[in-house]
Amino acid sequence: GEWATFSARFLFLRPAADSFRSVELGELLLDDGLRGMLYVKGVWIADMRAEYNLGSGLNLTHLCLDRDRRAVVHASDLESQSAALWVRAIGTRPRLAARVLELMQQPMPGADVRRVSEFLGGKAGVADAIASAWFAQHGGDAVPIAQGDLALLCGPSGLGDLAALEKRLGRRLVLVSQQVLDVLGHSVRR
């Protein structure tokens, strides 16, 4: 009842069962029940599933709040802090690569994974973990290709010529979002 509603607003009363914590940035909340929830310093601020399509929960250390503790959320702050959290989380727990890849492959990737590739500089191990998850999903002979690149290679008919292009290259092409292609481009596993 009332206590359940109240306690869910404070992470110290109901901590996440699965999370990744970074002292500087905050915490990536990985429980399904916390998906899309935004906290600042452990205090619930808002459900961001609809507005930002968050695939994870976030407990950020720094976020501008107005005097009524309402979040003044700037998409760029949310995107960069959450992407940096994901990269650090995968660096510590490589198995999370499959989860971030799943979120990035959604038709409308959420704000929490949109900018992951921007935080991969010097983090080849993280990029390799994500690439390994991608190749495990699509096979070692697969070649990722963005929709725009396919149009350049195959002309305006695109998909009709995909099979011919695959035959010519002797490789299987898999359409990916630009975000996924950018992340895979950071990998030394090619």
Backbone as a ProteinNet text record, in pm:
[ID]
protein_1_A
[PRIMARY]
GEWATFSARFLFLRPAADSFRSVELGELLLDDGLRGMLYVKGVWIADMRAEYNLGSGLNLTHLCLDRDRRAVVHASDLESQSAALWVRAIGTRPRLAARVLELMQQPMPGADVRRVSEFLGGKAGVADAIASAWFAQHGGDAVPIAQGDLALLCGPSGLGDLAALEKRLGRRLVLVSQQVLDVLGHSVRR
[TERTIARY]
80.2	0	85.2	58.3	122.8	273.6	315.7	457.3	533	474.4	539.3	562.6	463.3	476.9	585.1	582.9	679.3	821.6	839.2	973.5	1038.2	957.1	1011.3	1074.7	1046.8	1100.6	1240.5	1289.1	1420.4	1499.7	1610.5	1690	1751.3	1773	1827.9	1724.9	1595.7	1491.2	1465.8	1483	1462.7	1571.6	1692.1	1803.2	1782.8	1849.1	1842.6	1911.1	1855.1	1917	2038.5	2034	2143.3	2172.8	2296.3	2333.3	2483.3	2526.1	2667.8	2687.1	2781.9	2804.4	2938.7	2935	3054.9	3051.9	3157.6	3160.5	3134.6	3194.8	3181.3	3044.6	2989.6	2870.4	2739.9	2742.3	2619.7	2605.8	2484.6	2455.3	2364.5	2399.9	2318.3	2231	2100.4	2006.2	1957.2	1989.3	1966.1	1844.1	1775	1652.7	1544.9	1470.2	1360.8	1259.5	1232.5	1134.6	1179	1307.9	1359.5	1387.8	1355.6	1378.3	1307.4	1383.7	1327.7	1317.4	1347.1	1334.4	1459.8	1440.2	1550.7	1552.9	1668.1	1691.8	1811.2	1814.9	1932.3	1969.1	2092.6	2142.4	2045.8	1985.9	1899.9	1754.7	1717.7	1579.9	1513.6	1397.3	1325.5	1285.7	1310.7	1277	1161.6	1172.4	1070.4	1082.6	973.1	970.2	1001.9	1115.9	1162	1144.8	1062.3	1045.1	982	877.3	807.6	889.5	944.3	1013.1	1148.7	1225.6	1361.2	1383.9	1281.2	1289	1406.8	1428.1	1540.9	1522.2	1627.5	1624.2	1680.8	1730.9	1784.2	1733.2	1754.2	1728	1857.3	1846.8	1965.4	1952.5	2059.8	2070	2193.3	2172.7	2283.6	2330.9	2458.7	2516.6	2492.5	2496.7	2481	2371.5	2274.1	2170.9	2109	2085.7	2027	1883.3	1851.7	1716.2	1668.7	1539.4	1487.6	1454	1399.3	1378.2	1277.9	1192.5	1094.4	1144.4	1276.1	1340.7	1288.3	1236	1197.8	1321.6	1338.9	1456.9	1447.1	1554.9	1569.7	1662.5	1602.4	1680.5	1717.2	1845.2	1894.8	1930.1	1872.4	1893.8	2042.1	2122.9	2265.4	2333.2	2294.6	2351.1	2311.1	2183.2	2132.5	2201	2210.5	2273	2419.9	2493.2	2636.7	2665.1	2596.3	2621.2	2584.3	2471.3	2429.6	2519.8	2561.4	2652.5	2785.2	2836.2	2961.2	2944.8	2828.6	2801.7	2802.2	2734.8	2731.9	2873.5	2955.4	3091.4	3171.1	3160.5	3231.7	3177.7	3046.5	2985.1	3034.5	3039.7	3085.9	3234	3310.8	3452	3472.9	3381.4	3389	3317.1	3202.9	3120	3091.5	3184.9	3170.9	3041.2	2979.5	2853.5	2741.6	2755.8	2655.1	2658.8	2761.5	2770.4	2648.4	2603.1	2486.1	2362.3	2352.1	2235	2237.6	2354.5	2361.6	2340.1	2390.7	2369.7	2221.1	2152.6	2008	1935	1973.7	1910.2	1943.4	2065.9	2107.3	2040.7	1999.1	1938.3	1787.3	1730.8	1588.1	1559.2	1437.9	1406.3	1429.7	1404.1	1428.3	1514.7	1647.5	1733.8	1712.6	1714	1689.8	1806.9	1779.3	1880.6	1998.2	1975.6	2083.5	2190.1	2161	2259.9	2294.9	2227.4	2245.1	2388.7	2463.3	2596	2709.9	2686.6	2788.3	2918.3	2909.2	3031.3	3121.8	3065.2	3145	3234.8	3206.8	3282.3	3374.7	3396.6	3477.9	3624.5	3662.5	3801.9	3892	3990.6	4081.6	4021.5	3902.5	3833.5	3807.8	3913.7	3899.3	3837.4	3866.4	3809.1	3658.4	3604.4	3458.7	3399.7	3461.2	3413.5	3421.1	3529.4	3544.4	3437.1	3400.6	3295.1	3162	3132.6	3007.7	3014	3128.7	3144.1	3130.5	3187.9	3175.2	3029.3	2954.7	2810.8	2738.8	2777.1	2712.8	2743.1	2872.5	2908.4	2849.7	2835.4	2770.9	2625.3	2565.3	2425.2	2408.5	2502	2484.2	2577.5	2675.2	2768.7	2897.6	3003.9	3135.9	3154	3069.4	3081.8	3000	2928.4	2841.1	2923.1	2873	2934.2	2826	2848.4	2748.2	2750.2	2633.7	2623.8	2506.1	2528.7	2422.7	2331.6	2205.8	2106.8	2156.8	2213.6	2263.4	2375.4	2462.6	2572	2519.4	2415.7	2355.4	2300.3	2235.6	2181.1	2293.3	2406.9	2521.5	2575.5	2583.2	2639.6	2544.3	2415.9	2318.7	2228.9	2239	2150.5	2016.9	1924.9	1797.1	1711.7	1730.9	1647.8	1688.3	1810.7	1855.9	1844.6	1740	1729	1722.3	1667.7	1661.4	1799.4	1894.2	2030.6	2118.4	2064.2	2142.4	2193	2106.3	2146.2	2257.3	2247.6	2351.3	2483.5	2476.6	2598.2	2661.1	2578.1	2628.6	2697.6	2637.3	2694.4	2828.5	2833.5	2957.1	3069	3033	3132.4	3163.9	3072.9	3089.3	3072.2	2999	2975.2	2827.9	2779.6	2641.3	2639	2556.2	2543.6	2425.2	2444.3	2339	2319.5	2197.3	2165.9	2167	2236.2	2243.9	2220.9	2189.1	2175.2	2313.8	2316.7	2444.5	2514.1	2435.3	2496.1	2571.1	2509.2	2573.4	2697.4	2687.4	2801.9	2917.8	2886.9	2991.1	3060.6	2984	3042.9	3130.2	3080.4	3157.1	3284.4	3282.3	3400	3512.8	3482.4	3584.3	3652.9	3597.3	3650.4	3773	3868.9	3983.2	3951.3	3836.8	3790.6	3706.6	3766.2	3691	3698.4
-117.4	0	124.6	206.9	337	325.3	230.2	212.9	167.1	78.8	30.3	145.9	232.2	348.2	442	469.3	560.4	505.1	379.3	321.1	309.7	296.1	287.4	418.7	525.9	658.2	683.6	590.9	607.9	478.7	485	364.4	307.1	390	334.7	249.4	270.3	186.6	61	73.6	-40.1	-38.9	-84.7	-81.1	-178.4	-147.7	-234.8	-367.4	-475.7	-607.4	-621	-555.3	-561.6	-419.7	-377.2	-242	-234.8	-125.8	-95.4	46.2	62.6	193.8	252.5	380.8	459.5	576.3	593.6	699.1	836.6	863.7	995.4	1018.9	917	936	896.4	789.8	739.9	591.3	549.6	406.3	372	264.7	207.8	102.3	119.7	29.2	-73.1	-198.8	-302.2	-389.4	-368.1	-444.1	-405.4	-504.7	-474.2	-377.9	-391.5	-304.9	-160.2	-132.5	4.6	63.3	-11.9	33.5	166.7	264.2	394.8	491.1	443.5	530.8	615.6	743.2	835.5	878.7	857.7	899.5	995.2	1084.2	1166.7	1149.8	1103.4	1075.9	989.2	889.9	793.6	833.6	953.1	1001.7	999.6	934.6	922.6	1059.7	1081	1207.4	1188.8	1090.1	1074.5	938.8	899.7	783.6	837.6	799.8	853.6	756.2	654.4	557.7	622.2	699.8	757.3	868.1	957.5	1074	1041.2	952.5	923.4	777.6	695	554	482.2	512.5	452.2	301.4	227.4	82.6	34.9	129.3	98.4	205.1	182.5	286.8	361.4	484.8	565.4	630.9	627.8	701	788.8	911.7	999.8	1078.3	1104.9	1183.8	1332.1	1373.3	1514.3	1531.7	1615	1654	1780.9	1876.7	2003.5	1980.3	2031.2	2024.6	2165.8	2191	2322.3	2319.7	2428.1	2436.8	2335.7	2281.2	2180.6	2038.2	2024.1	1896.2	1831.7	1913.8	1860.6	1861.8	1758.7	1748.8	1846.1	1916.6	1999	1915.6	1822	1723.6	1776.9	1782.1	1815	1682.3	1656.5	1527.4	1495.8	1595.9	1569.4	1523.7	1581.5	1538.1	1394.2	1365.5	1231.6	1129.5	1161.9	1071.7	1047.7	1154.1	1136.6	1065.6	1100	1034.1	886.5	855.2	714.3	634	692.2	621.5	593.4	692.4	672.6	563.2	558.8	452.7	315.5	303.6	175.8	130.3	221.6	184.7	136.4	205.6	163.1	29.6	12	-113	-231.8	-216.4	-325.9	-351.9	-246.2	-263.8	-350.8	-341.5	-420.4	-554.2	-551.3	-671.7	-693.7	-754.4	-768.7	-835.7	-915.2	-980.4	-879.6	-758.2	-654.4	-604.8	-642	-601.3	-649	-770.2	-822.8	-738.9	-691.5	-611.2	-473.9	-408.4	-277	-291.2	-398.7	-423.5	-441.1	-516.7	-535.9	-400.9	-314.6	-182.9	-96	-106.4	-26.7	-72.6	-199	-252.5	-230.1	-165.6	-135.2	-37.3	-39.7	55.3	201.7	233.7	368.6	354.9	347.2	329.2	442	405.9	502.5	597.1	703.7	805.3	747.2	638.6	582	509.3	473.4	401.1	472.9	580.9	650.4	695.1	730.9	789.8	701.7	573.5	482.4	491.8	498.4	497.9	617	727.9	847.4	829.1	730.7	709.4	587.8	537.7	417.7	446.2	572	605.4	545.3	466.7	403.5	286.3	244.1	134.6	19.3	-26.7	-133.6	-259	-288	-406.5	-401	-281.8	-265	-280.6	-214.3	-226.6	-371.6	-440.6	-582.2	-669.3	-639.4	-716.4	-699.4	-575.5	-551	-618.5	-609.4	-674.6	-826.5	-882.5	-1027.8	-1068	-985.7	-1012.7	-1004.6	-906.7	-890.2	-1011.3	-1052.5	-1166	-1296.4	-1310.6	-1428.9	-1435.5	-1319.2	-1312.6	-1335.4	-1283.9	-1284.7	-1379	-1436.1	-1527.3	-1458.2	-1533.7	-1479.8	-1432.4	-1478.8	-1437.1	-1311.3	-1260.7	-1145	-1016.2	-926.1	-794.1	-691.2	-606.3	-503.5	-393.4	-346.6	-239.1	-149.5	-20.3	75.2	91.4	125.5	141.9	239.5	351.6	450.6	396.7	315.9	256.1	154.8	83.1	-13.9	58.4	171.4	249.8	295.5	333.5	375	258.9	141.1	25.1	-38.9	-37.5	-110.5	-20.3	109.1	198.7	210.3	281.4	310.2	187.4	77.2	-41	-111.8	-89.1	-137.1	-285.5	-326.6	-464.7	-565.6	-526.6	-619.1	-661	-569.3	-597.2	-650.9	-660.5	-707	-848.6	-935.5	-1074.9	-1081.6	-999.6	-998.7	-948.9	-847.7	-794.2	-897.5	-965.8	-1070.9	-1180.9	-1217.9	-1323.1	-1278.3	-1152	-1098.1	-1090.4	-1053.7	-1040.6	-1174	-1269.3	-1396.4	-1383.2	-1282.9	-1257.3	-1223.2	-1247.6	-1214.2	-1072.9	-986.9	-849.4	-838.1	-764.1	-744.5	-594.4	-549.4	-407.5	-371.9	-263.8	-217.1	-66.9	-17.1	127.3	191.2	320.7	391.8	381.9	382.5	371.5	239.4	130.4	-1.1	-5.7	45.9	46.5	127.1	240.2	322.7	248.2	176.6	99	-13.4	-84.9	-194.4	-143.4	-21.1	39.4	64.8	71.3	90.5	-40.1	-152	-282.3	-317.6	-383.5	-434.6	-574.7	-628.4	-758.3	-732.7	-747.9	-720.2	-836.9
0	0	0	97.2	106.6	129.3	217.2	244.5	119.5	42.2	-80.6	-177.3	-192	-279.5	-227.4	-97.8	-36.5	-43.4	-6.5	-0.2	-137.7	-243.2	-378.8	-423.6	-353.7	-389.9	-334.2	-250.8	-189	-202.3	-272.1	-294.9	-168	-66	57.5	130.8	102.6	161.8	79.2	-50.4	-140	-247.3	-211.5	-307.6	-423.9	-532	-649.5	-617.6	-667.6	-650.1	-741.8	-858.1	-954.1	-1001.4	-981.8	-1023	-1044.6	-1105.9	-1118.5	-1066	-976.9	-913.9	-957	-991	-1017.8	-920	-845.1	-743.1	-805.3	-920.5	-982.2	-1046.1	-1111.9	-1193.4	-1125.3	-1049.1	-987.6	-1008.9	-1036	-1038.5	-1155.4	-1224	-1330.1	-1263.5	-1267.2	-1199.8	-1301.1	-1279.4	-1379.5	-1352.3	-1241.7	-1213.2	-1314.9	-1363.5	-1456.2	-1395.7	-1267	-1200.8	-1190	-1210	-1202.2	-1340.3	-1444.7	-1581.9	-1605.6	-1651.7	-1684.8	-1568.1	-1447.2	-1329.6	-1313.6	-1284.8	-1263.6	-1118.2	-1055	-917.7	-919.4	-824	-801	-654.4	-631.9	-496.1	-415.3	-483.5	-416.6	-400.4	-445.1	-431.6	-568.9	-576.7	-703.6	-755.7	-885.3	-950.2	-1048.7	-1137.4	-1240.9	-1309.8	-1373.7	-1462.4	-1601.3	-1656.3	-1784	-1900.6	-1881.6	-1991.1	-2113.1	-2094.5	-2209.4	-2275.3	-2193.9	-2248.8	-2309.6	-2244.5	-2290.5	-2327.8	-2315.8	-2353.1	-2285.9	-2158.7	-2087.9	-2074.7	-2106.5	-2093.5	-1961.1	-1882	-1749.5	-1653.9	-1526.3	-1429	-1402.7	-1358.1	-1330.3	-1194	-1119.4	-994.2	-1009.7	-1054.8	-1087.2	-965.5	-964.1	-856.5	-880.2	-1007	-1041	-1145.5	-1114.2	-1209.6	-1155.2	-1241.2	-1195.2	-1149.5	-1031.1	-977.9	-948.1	-968	-929.7	-781	-729.2	-583.8	-531.3	-618.7	-577.5	-602.2	-626.5	-655.9	-783.3	-872.3	-1002.9	-1091.2	-1164.6	-1250.1	-1365.9	-1386.9	-1505.5	-1593.1	-1664.2	-1736.6	-1874.4	-1897.9	-2031.2	-2095.4	-2210.6	-2276.9	-2291.6	-2324.9	-2345.8	-2216.5	-2101.2	-1972.5	-1942.1	-1960.4	-1933.6	-2025.1	-2153.8	-2250.5	-2218.8	-2188.3	-2165.7	-2033.7	-1927.3	-1798.7	-1803.9	-1866.2	-1872.1	-1965.3	-2077.9	-2168.7	-2098.8	-2025.7	-1952	-1846.3	-1781.6	-1683.5	-1750.4	-1866.5	-1937.2	-1974.1	-2025.1	-2065.5	-1944.2	-1833.4	-1711.8	-1660.9	-1668.7	-1622.2	-1704.1	-1835.2	-1922.1	-1898.9	-1870.9	-1839.5	-1716.6	-1621.8	-1498.9	-1512.6	-1580.2	-1596.8	-1745.4	-1819.7	-1965.3	-2011	-1925.8	-1966.1	-1991.7	-1938.7	-1963.3	-2108.4	-2183.6	-2324.3	-2403.1	-2377.5	-2449.7	-2419.8	-2296.3	-2258.7	-2325	-2324.7	-2387.7	-2538.8	-2596.4	-2739.2	-2769.5	-2685.3	-2702.4	-2699.3	-2606.1	-2596.5	-2717.1	-2766.9	-2882.3	-3011.2	-3016.4	-3138	-3144.2	-3043.1	-3045	-3158.8	-3215.2	-3322.6	-3281.9	-3156.2	-3103.6	-2978.9	-2994.7	-2876.6	-2775.7	-2648.5	-2542.7	-2522.3	-2449.7	-2421.3	-2343.4	-2271.3	-2189.6	-2271.4	-2395.6	-2476.4	-2607.2	-2636.9	-2764.2	-2791.2	-2688	-2708.3	-2655.2	-2642.3	-2588.9	-2669	-2800.7	-2883	-2852.4	-2809.5	-2780.4	-2658	-2576.4	-2453	-2460.9	-2582.8	-2599.8	-2630	-2643.4	-2670.1	-2562.8	-2604.8	-2510.4	-2434.8	-2473.9	-2404.4	-2501.8	-2567.9	-2667.5	-2607.3	-2480.9	-2416.5	-2409.3	-2384.5	-2378.7	-2518.5	-2617.3	-2755.4	-2801.8	-2764.8	-2802.4	-2737.9	-2613.8	-2546.1	-2618.9	-2660.3	-2733.6	-2870.4	-2937.2	-3067.9	-3054.5	-2950	-2928.6	-2910.3	-2837.3	-2819.8	-2954.1	-3036.3	-3167.7	-3256.5	-3262.2	-3346.9	-3292.8	-3162.8	-3105.5	-3150.1	-3164.3	-3205.5	-3355.7	-3435.8	-3581.1	-3656.7	-3588	-3653.4	-3693.2	-3693.9	-3723.5	-3866	-3957.7	-4097.6	-4128.6	-4029.6	-4052.1	-4062.3	-4144.2	-4159.6	-4129.9	-4028.9	-3998.2	-4104.2	-4139.3	-4237.4	-4199.7	-4203.6	-4172.1	-4292.4	-4267	-4373.1	-4479.7	-4438.2	-4534.2	-4620.9	-4562	-4638.7	-4739	-4700.4	-4792.4	-4914.5	-4893	-5005.1	-5097.5	-5040	-5123.3	-5205.2	-5143.5	-5211.5	-5311.7	-5279.6	-5361.4	-5444.5	-5427	-5499.9	-5429.7	-5492.2	-5426.7	-5397	-5469.4	-5444.6	-5316	-5269.2	-5137.9	-5115.8	-5043.4	-4997.7	-5110.8	-5224.7	-5337.4	-5383.9	-5370.6	-5413.1	-5300.2	-5180.5	-5066.8	-5090.7	-5138.5	-5163.5	-5268.3	-5372.2	-5476.4	-5419.2	-5335.5	-5274.7	-5180.4	-5103	-5014.2	-5094.8	-5205.6	-5289.3	-5346.3	-5390.8	-5447.6	-5342.9	-5220.2	-5113.3	-5044.8	-5057.8	-4989.3	-4838.6	-4795.7	-4653	-4634.5	-4513.5	-4478.8	-4420.3	-4477.6	-4430.2	-4335.7	-4226	-4127.2	-4109	-4132.6	-4114.6	-3966.8	-3932.9	-3795	-3792	-3673	-3655.6	-3661	-3684.4	-3686.5	-3551.4	-3440.1	-3306.2	-3291	-3334.8	-3323.7	-3413.1	-3534	-3624.5	-3566.2	-3504.8	-3442.8	-3329.4	-3248.6	-3137.8	-3194.3	-3292.8	-3351.4	-3416.9	-3466.9	-3528.3	-3429.4	-3301.4	-3197.2	-3159.7	-3203.1	-3164.3	-3247.8	-3183.2	-3257.1	-3313.8	-3274.1	-3323.8	-3448	-3563.9	-3687.9	-3781.1
[MASK]
++++++++++++++++++++++++++++++++++++++++++++++++++++++++++++++++++++++++++++++++++++++++++++++++++++++++++++++++++++++++++++++++++++++++++++++++++++++++++++++++++++++++++++++++++++++++++++++

